[in-house]
Amino acid sequence: MVTSGGDLLIAGISDSFGEEYGDAGLLQIDPMGNVVRQAAIGASGDDMATDARETTDGGIVFAGWTESFGAQMADLWLVKLDAGGDVLWQQTFGGAGHAVAGPRAPSRARPRRHYAGG
């Protein structure tokens, strides 16, 4: 997704930040490839951002799935971040089974995963 300023906004998952499980990862880079901002959001389970959009207030809203919040069984996840990358609100949707948004279902079978979308 290209932001209003011409930056590229990338949504995905990464477990390269020292956590046992992957966190939702957001990366914004400028046209020269420089990192403008990055964020990793998650907790005790796997969490993935599958799509992200810039909001009119300079923040980000992303959709994905989470095993850390809600029923902790890969619920749909909607999160709003402010311009500084802090979580303003989040909402999960789902129940006892898996409810995922995006092209990949959660799996612990592939260590050191990096998936991206958006």
Contacts in CASP RR format, 6 or more apart in sequence:
PFRMAT RR
TARGET T0000
AUTHOR 0000-0000-0000
METHOD contacts of the structure
MODEL  1
MVTSGGDLLIAGISDSFGEEYGDAGLLQIDPMGNVVRQAAIGASGDDMAT
DARETTDGGIVFAGWTESFGAQMADLWLVKLDAGGDVLWQQTFGGAGHAV
AGPRAPSRARPRRHYAGG
1 8 0 8 1.000
1 9 0 8 1.000
1 10 0 8 1.000
1 11 0 8 1.000
1 51 0 8 1.000
1 52 0 8 1.000
1 53 0 8 1.000
1 54 0 8 1.000
1 118 0 8 1.000
2 8 0 8 1.000
2 9 0 8 1.000
3 9 0 8 1.000
3 28 0 8 1.000
3 54 0 8 1.000
4 54 0 8 1.000
6 30 0 8 1.000
6 31 0 8 1.000
7 28 0 8 1.000
7 29 0 8 1.000
7 30 0 8 1.000
7 31 0 8 1.000
7 36 0 8 1.000
8 28 0 8 1.000
8 29 0 8 1.000
8 31 0 8 1.000
9 26 0 8 1.000
9 27 0 8 1.000
9 28 0 8 1.000
9 52 0 8 1.000
9 53 0 8 1.000
9 54 0 8 1.000
9 60 0 8 1.000
9 118 0 8 1.000
10 26 0 8 1.000
10 27 0 8 1.000
10 28 0 8 1.000
10 29 0 8 1.000
10 52 0 8 1.000
10 116 0 8 1.000
10 117 0 8 1.000
10 118 0 8 1.000
11 24 0 8 1.000
11 25 0 8 1.000
11 26 0 8 1.000
11 49 0 8 1.000
11 50 0 8 1.000
11 51 0 8 1.000
11 52 0 8 1.000
11 62 0 8 1.000
11 64 0 8 1.000
11 116 0 8 1.000
11 117 0 8 1.000
11 118 0 8 1.000
12 24 0 8 1.000
12 25 0 8 1.000
12 26 0 8 1.000
12 48 0 8 1.000
12 49 0 8 1.000
12 50 0 8 1.000
12 114 0 8 1.000
12 115 0 8 1.000
12 116 0 8 1.000
12 117 0 8 1.000
13 22 0 8 1.000
13 23 0 8 1.000
13 24 0 8 1.000
13 25 0 8 1.000
13 46 0 8 1.000
13 47 0 8 1.000
13 48 0 8 1.000
13 49 0 8 1.000
13 113 0 8 1.000
13 114 0 8 1.000
13 115 0 8 1.000
14 22 0 8 1.000
14 23 0 8 1.000
14 25 0 8 1.000
14 40 0 8 1.000
14 113 0 8 1.000
14 114 0 8 1.000
15 21 0 8 1.000
15 22 0 8 1.000
15 23 0 8 1.000
15 111 0 8 1.000
15 112 0 8 1.000
15 113 0 8 1.000
16 112 0 8 1.000
16 114 0 8 1.000
17 23 0 8 1.000
17 40 0 8 1.000
21 44 0 8 1.000
21 45 0 8 1.000
21 46 0 8 1.000
21 47 0 8 1.000
21 67 0 8 1.000
21 68 0 8 1.000
21 108 0 8 1.000
22 42 0 8 1.000
22 45 0 8 1.000
22 46 0 8 1.000
22 47 0 8 1.000
22 48 0 8 1.000
22 113 0 8 1.000
23 40 0 8 1.000
23 41 0 8 1.000
23 42 0 8 1.000
23 47 0 8 1.000
24 40 0 8 1.000
24 41 0 8 1.000
24 42 0 8 1.000
24 47 0 8 1.000
24 48 0 8 1.000
24 49 0 8 1.000
24 62 0 8 1.000
24 64 0 8 1.000
24 66 0 8 1.000
24 77 0 8 1.000
24 79 0 8 1.000
25 38 0 8 1.000
25 39 0 8 1.000
25 40 0 8 1.000
25 41 0 8 1.000
25 48 0 8 1.000
25 49 0 8 1.000
26 37 0 8 1.000
26 38 0 8 1.000
26 39 0 8 1.000
26 40 0 8 1.000
26 41 0 8 1.000
26 49 0 8 1.000
26 52 0 8 1.000
26 60 0 8 1.000
26 62 0 8 1.000
26 81 0 8 1.000
27 35 0 8 1.000
27 37 0 8 1.000
27 38 0 8 1.000
28 35 0 8 1.000
28 36 0 8 1.000
28 37 0 8 1.000
28 38 0 8 1.000
29 35 0 8 1.000
29 36 0 8 1.000
30 36 0 8 1.000
37 84 0 8 1.000
37 85 0 8 1.000
39 60 0 8 1.000
39 81 0 8 1.000
39 85 0 8 1.000
41 47 0 8 1.000
41 49 0 8 1.000
41 79 0 8 1.000
41 81 0 8 1.000
41 87 0 8 1.000
42 66 0 8 1.000
42 68 0 8 1.000
42 69 0 8 1.000
43 68 0 8 1.000
43 69 0 8 1.000
44 68 0 8 1.000
45 66 0 8 1.000
45 67 0 8 1.000
45 68 0 8 1.000
45 72 0 8 1.000
46 66 0 8 1.000
46 67 0 8 1.000
46 68 0 8 1.000
46 74 0 8 1.000
46 106 0 8 1.000
46 108 0 8 1.000
47 65 0 8 1.000
47 66 0 8 1.000
47 67 0 8 1.000
47 68 0 8 1.000
47 69 0 8 1.000
47 77 0 8 1.000
48 64 0 8 1.000
48 65 0 8 1.000
48 66 0 8 1.000
48 104 0 8 1.000
48 106 0 8 1.000
48 115 0 8 1.000
49 62 0 8 1.000
49 63 0 8 1.000
49 64 0 8 1.000
49 79 0 8 1.000
50 62 0 8 1.000
50 63 0 8 1.000
50 64 0 8 1.000
50 65 0 8 1.000
50 101 0 8 1.000
50 102 0 8 1.000
50 103 0 8 1.000
50 104 0 8 1.000
50 117 0 8 1.000
50 118 0 8 1.000
51 62 0 8 1.000
51 63 0 8 1.000
51 64 0 8 1.000
51 101 0 8 1.000
51 102 0 8 1.000
51 117 0 8 1.000
51 118 0 8 1.000
52 60 0 8 1.000
52 61 0 8 1.000
52 62 0 8 1.000
52 63 0 8 1.000
52 118 0 8 1.000
53 60 0 8 1.000
53 61 0 8 1.000
53 62 0 8 1.000
54 60 0 8 1.000
55 61 0 8 1.000
55 80 0 8 1.000
57 82 0 8 1.000
57 83 0 8 1.000
58 82 0 8 1.000
58 83 0 8 1.000
59 80 0 8 1.000
59 81 0 8 1.000
59 82 0 8 1.000
59 83 0 8 1.000
59 84 0 8 1.000
59 85 0 8 1.000
60 80 0 8 1.000
60 81 0 8 1.000
60 85 0 8 1.000
61 78 0 8 1.000
61 79 0 8 1.000
61 80 0 8 1.000
61 81 0 8 1.000
62 78 0 8 1.000
62 79 0 8 1.000
62 81 0 8 1.000
63 76 0 8 1.000
63 77 0 8 1.000
63 78 0 8 1.000
63 101 0 8 1.000
63 102 0 8 1.000
64 76 0 8 1.000
64 77 0 8 1.000
64 78 0 8 1.000
64 100 0 8 1.000
64 101 0 8 1.000
64 102 0 8 1.000
65 74 0 8 1.000
65 75 0 8 1.000
65 76 0 8 1.000
65 77 0 8 1.000
65 99 0 8 1.000
65 100 0 8 1.000
65 101 0 8 1.000
65 102 0 8 1.000
65 106 0 8 1.000
66 72 0 8 1.000
66 74 0 8 1.000
66 75 0 8 1.000
66 77 0 8 1.000
66 92 0 8 1.000
67 73 0 8 1.000
67 74 0 8 1.000
67 75 0 8 1.000
67 106 0 8 1.000
69 75 0 8 1.000
69 77 0 8 1.000
69 90 0 8 1.000
69 92 0 8 1.000
70 92 0 8 1.000
70 94 0 8 1.000
70 95 0 8 1.000
71 92 0 8 1.000
71 94 0 8 1.000
71 95 0 8 1.000
71 96 0 8 1.000
71 97 0 8 1.000
73 95 0 8 1.000
73 96 0 8 1.000
73 97 0 8 1.000
73 98 0 8 1.000
74 97 0 8 1.000
74 98 0 8 1.000
74 99 0 8 1.000
74 100 0 8 1.000
74 105 0 8 1.000
74 106 0 8 1.000
75 92 0 8 1.000
75 93 0 8 1.000
75 94 0 8 1.000
75 95 0 8 1.000
75 99 0 8 1.000
76 92 0 8 1.000
76 93 0 8 1.000
76 94 0 8 1.000
76 99 0 8 1.000
76 100 0 8 1.000
76 101 0 8 1.000
77 90 0 8 1.000
77 91 0 8 1.000
77 92 0 8 1.000
77 93 0 8 1.000
77 101 0 8 1.000
78 90 0 8 1.000
78 91 0 8 1.000
78 92 0 8 1.000
78 93 0 8 1.000
79 87 0 8 1.000
79 89 0 8 1.000
79 90 0 8 1.000
79 91 0 8 1.000
80 87 0 8 1.000
80 88 0 8 1.000
80 89 0 8 1.000
80 90 0 8 1.000
81 87 0 8 1.000
81 88 0 8 1.000
82 88 0 8 1.000
93 99 0 8 1.000
98 105 0 8 1.000
98 106 0 8 1.000
100 106 0 8 1.000
103 117 0 8 1.000
104 115 0 8 1.000
END
